[in-house]
């Protein structure tokens, strides 16, 4: 069945007004600035090693960071969202951001890491958004930047630039927490509902991710991984709740040193040890870290990272049955081919919406059932 032949079945929550308000999420203030601030000079972008002696950051002096900040939201608490876009990911990223605006109840500040040649296109497209969108949305553009040593290795680890997410705790120094998502994520319910899982963390947990698979029979990590991984089936890093403050302050157990290491001291040695055994790149490194530090991870239910694999051999995301699909993850390019027509139909419906309120053609539960019945 062609994607266009499916009905518009996106189950989005009603839009509850365009005005930002606080007290729904942790108090992370959107920094007020002029509509189009000048690019930041090197050393002002939040990297911890700029302007410091090498003894402070001996092995992780980083490449310069430039950013362009546009934030019309003043005096409000916003959800901090981060995404990394390289290569042909511009349109997909814009649709993801659009889905966050369509479903949100408050406001979002997006931290967009992109190759230099994409910055102008992002600024042009986002500045052309309807005024109602921009009242609840702010964004900051960042250059892609890795440690000066092994820059090429980090940039090409798995997908181009994907490993940038590993360095968010070092780059976004002014933020306490961030929601990282891949470009192929779509929000089908308010992003605040996902953000609220930060409140469920205990005093040790510093990140939240969903399992890579629910069923061990079709699990990848438990059958093929050549490195340690989290839990029974590993975790998927396409949706990550990151308490950046805790990450920066924590010493992580590891299989490299008898002593715990900080996040930034751990990444490069871990890459060197396992680089020949990594299939999914930075996601594998994250799995290795939380294999040794399982008490620091909050496991998100699979409806917050619902992928085509959850429809393989029938539904294998148990919590989606009573609760519905809340975040759709169209990995493997399924938005852009005919292998998963229901997934691509959701993507196309959001891409083409004019910004008016979408009718509830189906409930969240029905969306999940359609995804599984029409896929494969």
PyMOL commands that set and color helices and strands:
alter all, ss='L'
color gray80, all
select helices_A, chain A and resi 3-5+90-103+116-127+131-134+151-155+162-171+191-200+216-218+221-224+244-249+263-277+282-291+294-296+302-304+308-311+318-323+334-336+341-352+364-374
alter helices_A, ss='H'
color red, helices_A
select strands_A, chain A and resi 67-70+79-85+108-114+137-143+177-181+185-187+207-211+235-243+251-252+261-262+297-300+306-307+327-329
alter strands_A, ss='S'
color yellow, strands_A
deselect
rebuild
show_as cartoon
